[in-house]
Amino acid sequence: MAVGQVIQDYDTDKLFPALGFGAKIPPNNEVSHEFAINFNPSNPFCAGVMGIVSAYQNCVRQVQLWGPTNVSPVINHVARFAETAKQNPTPNVQQYFVLLVLTDGVITDMYETRKAIVKASHLPMSIIIIGVGEADFSDMQKLDGDDGILKSPSGEPAVRDIVQFVPFRDFKNVNLIY
């Protein structure tokens, strides 16, 4: 939450789209890999970090978390925001999008995810993936371009490294001293 409170100050309107994936959602309990956590698909925006936290807490009480862990739909959703901003620039306003993905499981749509990341690598966006829990996240490192250029399944290279993967377990017991 501390990171979000710092980052939110770089956004003038403090409105953040908050999306969920991998859950059975009301009212039909159908599995969705792309849904607004405030349950308003036409306006998925939450007011500030506290709005995101409140929407998340409400959402978790109403959904049933459900695999598989497919994240490409959410990446493509944010990429559409970034593409629109790139093609329709507002004078004197720069827009950059950061997708924060929290997952307790290994991504199961790796083929589609690699394709979505490479396609988005020319857009004004970055993706931070935080692996929570004790799952084997070794495949997640492949999405992070620190060890080489990510390529789509067809071999197309990413224009730039837009993914940072962080296994939360490596940092959860770190005490920060200021």
Phi, psi and chi 1 to 4 in degrees:
 res  aa     phi    psi   chi1   chi2   chi3   chi4
   1 MET       -  -34.0 -164.4  155.9   93.7      -
   2 ALA   -61.0  -41.4      -      -      -      -
   3 VAL   -62.5  -44.1  172.0      -      -      -
   4 GLY   -61.1  -38.5      -      -      -      -
   5 GLN   -67.5  -31.7  -70.8  176.5  -22.9      -
   6 VAL   -72.0  -48.0  169.9      -      -      -
   7 ILE   -64.8  -35.2  -68.2  173.6      -      -
   8 GLN   -61.2  -23.3   78.9  177.4   -9.7      -
   9 ASP   -71.0  -11.9  -70.0  -24.1      -      -
  10 TYR   -90.4    0.9  -69.4   92.8      -      -
  11 ASP  -112.2  122.7 -172.1  -75.5      -      -
  12 THR   -66.9  -38.8   54.2      -      -      -
  13 ASP   -94.5   -9.2   64.3    7.3      -      -
  14 LYS    57.6   29.5  -49.8  -80.9 -171.8  -75.4
  15 LEU  -108.8  125.4  -66.1  174.0      -      -
  16 PHE  -126.1  125.8  -55.6   99.3      -      -
  17 PRO   -69.7  133.2   23.3  -28.7      -      -
  18 ALA  -124.0  118.2      -      -      -      -
  19 LEU  -117.9  149.1  -54.7  170.3      -      -
  20 GLY  -115.9  166.2      -      -      -      -
  21 PHE  -153.3  152.8   60.8   92.3      -      -
  22 GLY    71.4   56.2      -      -      -      -
  23 ALA  -154.4  153.1      -      -      -      -
  24 LYS   -86.6  121.9  -71.5 -175.2  175.2 -178.1
  25 ILE  -113.2  150.0   60.1  170.1      -      -
  26 PRO   -70.9  159.2   19.1  -22.6      -      -
  27 PRO   -91.4  -12.3   32.6  -33.4      -      -
  28 ASN   -97.7   -1.4  -60.6  -31.1      -      -
  29 ASN    55.0   38.5  -72.4  -35.2      -      -
  30 GLU   -89.7  144.3  -67.3  179.0    2.5      -
  31 VAL   -68.9  132.4  175.9      -      -      -
  32 SER  -129.2  142.1  176.9      -      -      -
  33 HIS  -113.5   16.4  -62.3  -69.7      -      -
  34 GLU  -167.0  100.2  176.8 -171.7    1.3      -
  35 PHE  -147.2  150.5   62.0   92.9      -      -
  36 ALA   -74.2  127.7      -      -      -      -
  37 ILE   -72.4  -12.1   66.9  170.1      -      -
  38 ASN   -91.9    4.4   66.0    1.2      -      -
  39 PHE    62.6   24.0  -60.3  110.4      -      -
  40 ASN  -120.4   87.0 -175.0  -11.4      -      -
  41 PRO   -61.5  -27.1   15.6  -22.6      -      -
  42 SER   -81.1  -14.0   62.4      -      -      -
  43 ASN  -148.6   79.2 -175.0    8.9      -      -
  44 PRO   -79.7   10.5   32.2  -36.3      -      -
  45 PHE   -80.3  140.2  -66.1   87.1      -      -
  46 CYS  -118.0  146.3  -62.0      -      -      -
  47 ALA   -83.8  104.4      -      -      -      -
  48 GLY    68.4  177.8      -      -      -      -
  49 VAL   -62.9  -39.3  171.4      -      -      -
  50 MET   -65.1  -32.3  -68.7  -49.7  -60.9      -
  51 GLY   -66.1  -38.0      -      -      -      -
  52 ILE   -65.5  -45.7  -64.9  169.7      -      -
  53 VAL   -61.4  -44.7  169.9      -      -      -
  54 SER   -63.0  -45.0  177.1      -      -      -
  55 ALA   -63.1  -41.1      -      -      -      -
  56 TYR   -62.7  -46.1  176.4   79.3      -      -
  57 GLN   -61.9  -40.2  -70.8  170.4  -21.9      -
  58 ASN   -67.0  -42.1  179.8   53.7      -      -
  59 CYS   -62.6  -47.4  177.5      -      -      -
  60 VAL   -60.1  -29.8  165.9      -      -      -
  61 ARG   -74.8  -18.5  -73.3 -169.5  -70.2  -93.1
  62 GLN  -108.0  -14.9  -64.3 -174.6   55.0      -
  63 VAL  -109.1  164.6  -58.0      -      -      -
  64 GLN  -115.8  114.0 -177.1  179.4    1.5      -
  65 LEU   -60.3  138.2  -59.5  178.4      -      -
  66 TRP  -153.0  133.7 -156.9  -94.5      -      -
  67 GLY   -82.2  175.4      -      -      -      -
  68 PRO   -77.4  172.2   28.7  -33.2      -      -
  69 THR   -93.3   89.5  -56.1      -      -      -
  70 ASN  -104.7  114.4  -66.0  -18.7      -      -
  71 VAL  -106.3  -11.8  -62.1      -      -      -
  72 SER   -57.9  -35.9   62.9      -      -      -
  73 PRO   -60.5  -37.5  -26.1   36.1      -      -
  74 VAL   -72.9  -39.1  174.1      -      -      -
  75 ILE   -60.8  -45.6  -66.8  170.3      -      -
  76 ASN   -63.6  -34.7  -69.7  -32.8      -      -
  77 HIS   -61.9  -50.3 -172.0  108.2      -      -
  78 VAL   -67.6  -35.4  174.5      -      -      -
  79 ALA   -61.2  -34.0      -      -      -      -
  80 ARG   -65.4  -40.1  -73.6 -169.4  -63.5  -86.1
  81 PHE   -58.2  -49.0  -77.9  133.1      -      -
  82 ALA   -65.1  -39.9      -      -      -      -
  83 GLU   -63.2  -43.6 -175.6   68.2   45.1      -
  84 THR   -61.5  -44.2  -61.6      -      -      -
  85 ALA   -64.2  -37.9      -      -      -      -
  86 LYS   -68.3  -40.7 -177.2  178.4  176.4 -179.0
  87 GLN   -82.1  -22.3  -68.1 -170.4    3.1      -
  88 ASN  -126.4   66.2  -56.7  -54.0      -      -
  89 PRO   -65.7  143.2   23.1  -29.6      -      -
  90 THR   -92.8  130.3  -55.5      -      -      -
  91 PRO   -55.6  135.7  -22.4   31.1      -      -
  92 ASN    63.7   16.4  -58.1  -41.7      -      -
  93 VAL  -129.3  127.1  175.4      -      -      -
  94 GLN  -107.4  136.0  -67.2 -177.2  -17.9      -
  95 GLN  -119.6  136.8  -68.1 -171.3   10.3      -
  96 TYR  -140.3  139.1 -166.5   86.6      -      -
  97 PHE  -115.6  135.5  -61.0   82.3      -      -
  98 VAL  -121.8  119.6  178.0      -      -      -
  99 LEU   -98.3  120.1  171.3   59.7      -      -
 100 LEU  -103.5  118.5  174.4   62.3      -      -
 101 VAL  -111.2  121.2  175.3      -      -      -
 102 LEU  -105.8  124.1  -56.2  173.9      -      -
 103 THR  -139.5  140.9 -179.0      -      -      -
 104 ASP  -103.9    7.8   65.9   -7.5      -      -
 105 GLY  -137.1  163.7      -      -      -      -
 106 VAL   -72.3  139.9  175.7      -      -      -
 107 ILE   -64.3  127.8  -67.0  173.3      -      -
 108 THR   -98.6  -12.6   51.5      -      -      -
 109 ASP  -107.3   52.5   67.0  -23.6      -      -
 110 MET   -58.4  -40.6 -168.2   61.8   78.7      -
 111 TYR   -57.5  -52.9  179.6   94.4      -      -
 112 GLU   -67.7  -34.6  -67.3   85.6   -0.4      -
 113 THR   -66.8  -45.0  -63.2      -      -      -
 114 ARG   -59.9  -43.3  -73.8  176.7   37.5 -141.8
 115 LYS   -61.5  -44.9 -176.3  176.4  171.6 -176.2
 116 ALA   -65.7  -40.0      -      -      -      -
 117 ILE   -66.3  -46.7  -69.0  168.5      -      -
 118 VAL   -61.9  -42.8  169.1      -      -      -
 119 LYS   -62.2  -36.7 -176.6  177.3  174.8 -172.9
 120 ALA   -82.5   -9.0      -      -      -      -
 121 SER   -67.4  -10.8   68.5      -      -      -
 122 HIS   -97.3   -0.9   73.8  -77.5      -      -
 123 LEU   -95.9  161.7  -63.0  171.9      -      -
 124 PRO   -77.9   73.3   29.6  -34.8      -      -
 125 MET  -155.3  155.3   69.5  177.5  -80.0      -
 126 SER  -134.1  159.8  -68.1      -      -      -
 127 ILE  -128.4  126.5  -56.5  166.1      -      -
 128 ILE  -112.1  121.6  -58.5  168.5      -      -
 129 ILE  -110.5  123.3  -57.2  172.2      -      -
 130 ILE  -112.1  117.4  -60.4  178.7      -      -
 131 GLY   -87.3  120.4      -      -      -      -
 132 VAL  -109.1  131.5 -179.9      -      -      -
 133 GLY   105.2 -165.6      -      -      -      -
 134 GLU  -106.5   15.8  -60.7  -56.9  -41.3      -
 135 ALA   -63.7  161.3      -      -      -      -
 136 ASP   -81.9  103.5  176.7    6.9      -      -
 137 PHE   -97.8   19.6  -67.6  116.4      -      -
 138 SER   -59.1  -34.5   55.7      -      -      -
 139 ASP   -66.7  -26.1  -81.1  -10.6      -      -
 140 MET   -64.6  -31.7  -57.6  -71.5 -147.5      -
 141 GLN   -60.7  -27.4  -62.0  -67.9   -9.2      -
 142 LYS   -66.7  -26.1  -64.7  174.1 -174.1  171.8
 143 LEU   -77.3  -26.2  -59.4  176.6      -      -
 144 ASP   -82.8  119.6 -170.6  -32.9      -      -
 145 GLY   -76.6   16.8      -      -      -      -
 146 ASP   -64.9  -30.2  -68.8  -10.7      -      -
 147 ASP  -102.8   11.0  -65.5  -32.5      -      -
 148 GLY   148.9  164.0      -      -      -      -
 149 ILE   -71.7  126.9  -63.2  171.0      -      -
 150 LEU   -68.4  139.2  177.4   68.3      -      -
 151 LYS  -123.9  147.3  -67.1 -176.2  178.6  175.8
 152 SER   -70.8  166.7   72.1      -      -      -
 153 PRO   -57.7  -25.5  -26.8   35.9      -      -
 154 SER   -86.2   -2.1   66.4      -      -      -
 155 GLY    98.9   -2.2      -      -      -      -
 156 GLU   -69.7  127.4  178.3 -173.7   -3.6      -
 157 PRO   -81.4  150.7   29.2  -33.2      -      -
 158 ALA   -66.5  143.9      -      -      -      -
 159 VAL   -66.7  -37.1  173.1      -      -      -
 160 ARG  -155.1  163.9   62.5 -171.2 -179.5   85.5
 161 ASP   -79.4  113.4  178.5   12.7      -      -
 162 ILE  -112.2    1.9   65.3  169.3      -      -
 163 VAL  -115.0  136.0  176.1      -      -      -
 164 GLN  -125.3  121.8 -178.8   65.5   51.3      -
 165 PHE  -102.0  134.5  171.9   69.2      -      -
 166 VAL  -131.3  117.6  179.8      -      -      -
 167 PRO   -79.5  112.5   22.0  -23.9      -      -
 168 PHE   -56.2  -35.2 -179.6   71.3      -      -
 169 ARG   -58.5  -24.9   64.5  178.7  168.3 -118.5
 170 ASP   -74.1  -14.1  -68.5   -3.3      -      -
 171 PHE  -126.6   -7.7  -60.8   93.6      -      -
 172 LYS   -64.5  -23.2   69.4  179.7  178.7 -178.3
 173 ASN  -108.0   14.3  -65.5  -40.1      -      -
 174 VAL   -81.2  128.7  173.0      -      -      -
 175 ASN   -96.2  123.0  -68.0  -39.2      -      -
 176 LEU   -90.4  133.7  -62.9  177.6      -      -
 177 ILE  -114.6  128.4  -60.5  172.6      -      -
 178 TYR  -108.2      -  -64.5   94.2      -      -
